[in-house]
Amino acid sequence: MSGDYRVYRAALPEVCAGDPAKMVFTADSDGRCEVFTWDAATRRARQVTRRPGGTLHGAVDRDGYVWWFDEDARGAGRWQHQPFAGGPDRPGLTGLPPGLPRGLAVSDRGTVAIALGDARGTTVHTGPRGGAARTALYVDGSATLGGITPDGRLLSLATPAGATVRTPDGGLRADLAAAPGTRLWPLGFAPDTGDGAGVLLLVRERPDGYTLATWRDGGGTSEHAWHVFDTEITARWDGDGRTVLVRQDRHGRSLLHRADLAARTLSPVPTPPGTLLDAATRPGGDLHYLWTATGHPPRLCSTHGTALPELPTAGPVPGSHRDVWTPGPDGPVHTLLSLPEGPPGPAPAVFLVHGGPADHDRDAYDGIVHSLVASGFAVARVNYRGSTGYGPRWRHAYRSGVGLTQVEDLASVRADLVARRLIHADATGLWGTSWGGYLVLLALGTRPDLWQVGVAVKPVADSAAAHRTSTPALRALDERLFGGTPEQVPRRYARSSPLHYAAAVRAPLLVAAATHDAKCPPGQVRGYLAALRAAGVRHEALWLDSGHDGYDGHDHVTVLRRAVVFLDRELRDPARRHPQTPRSARSGEHHTTASGTEGRNAHAEGHHPQRPARG
């Protein structure tokens, strides 16, 4: 099985601004994600990295130097670079301590900016490529480097308050704070158009939708409110520095637009129905995009016919795929439903719960969906309240509390699918990773009569403990969702914590956790497992010797195989089901050790850097 599993980053190849034929991308190498170069002129690839744990982050600058992030199992490391044709590995900047990657930017003149995070905050370092680093600024909490001007005069940084523009020595040029009731984040500076002006592209979230905005050095901020997008967007400058390519996530699918900011016009850009995981206009007007749909693995496309690297392929995705909308108190809940082949009638079902929570399931290929449907399961991917892709009101709809609102939606969709005779009421399970794993645990504890089995991979299991030991970005996310820290609002954290309901779990449960996980730390998972043991809940544990994000295909297969076997046993073998088994008859914890992690986002799920997410 592992020989057929491929791991890569679902993103476009990075293109060298000085020579568009030179590209950098990630691809599978013996079951690991690694960084490669691609020469479109010769159609040849060269492997750059060969790290035991794989490599995810790669880039190329205007001078053709290849960059990648050399990280340890906990995700901390340093940026390295080498010439496009190969050569010795050199540090991006010398004298830097290891840290979590918070962004890399290289100007057309070789000025480098590197943002590294730690448990307390984010530090931005600058200097000439390969030269000594100097500290430009430090920001409490999580921040992300948003870009550098072509001439290297200005940097942008996304902060919890909005955005800040700085000089390479840390001097403040502008603080772009979001207005009350809104959010603001930077997307990058415009390319050099000869006038020397630094123009920063931004997105503003308002109560009624999302707008583009720009900040101009010496001219202030302009909001382009002539068009309000009703759902989430991201955008990139075109090469002319005047038009912007806008990618919109809407109802589980993608729309592509081109905005002319001066003319105040928005034009649709034709693409196939489905999901665009990434899109960018390259030099000469060549549009590159990464397209996928539930039945089709991702495919790289070029409107000018540029030779792009080939992505892994998969066999035909079996079954049928449809949309289901279930009435709800804040509007209909959208589900992407995949049904196995076979005679009509209810099927055993797995609810594959996405993480985030600021993310959503897409009409996109997912290797886990493929495996489950091929194994005879129906798969329901529910975009519960709090998901992206349905507008600000849906994003902020938590009327029953954090997690509990989302569990309500899972329960409502389950009832709807059972009523439509699409799934079996007595053979329905849950599988989620990260924040999705959190929802699995919470659903099993608060609605124990609805679910027959659960799989939680690298979950949040104790809300308060996870807040104390997680990353600054995720602590800030928790405080926004709960309205404060565990010390300030302890009842809210307790009410939404799976640990609070561990003794109520009835369904057999598989928990996979990682020993070096910084996002969903192992200590809070161990505490939850101890509570299951004390209550006599039948469960199994799989400990992975890695961090939260995994780039090794063998590691993904370890969890995939274990989970599918576990689900098959519990959902299709009535003799093995224990929905009402007395606690004294339940088996204890079973431990298995593996190397690496499992994660769906290696295939089709991306995360917006301005929206910290747990999975």
Helices and strands as residue ranges (DSSP letters): G 2-4, E 14-15, E 22-29, E 32-39, E 44-47, E 58-60, E 66-71, E 77-82, E 90-91, E 100-106, E 111-117, E 121-128, E 134-140, E 144-148, E 155-159, E 162-166, E 172-177, E 183-189, E 199-206, E 209-216, E 220-229, E 233-237, E 243-250, E 253-260, E 265-268, E 275-282, G 283-285, E 286-293, E 296-302, E 320-326, E 333-339, E 347-353, H 367-374, E 378-383, H 392-395, H 404-419, E 423-433, H 435-446, E 453-457, H 463-469, H 472-482, H 490-495, G 498-504, E 509-514, H 522-535, E 539-544, H 553-572, G 574-576, G 583-585, E 591-594, G 600-602
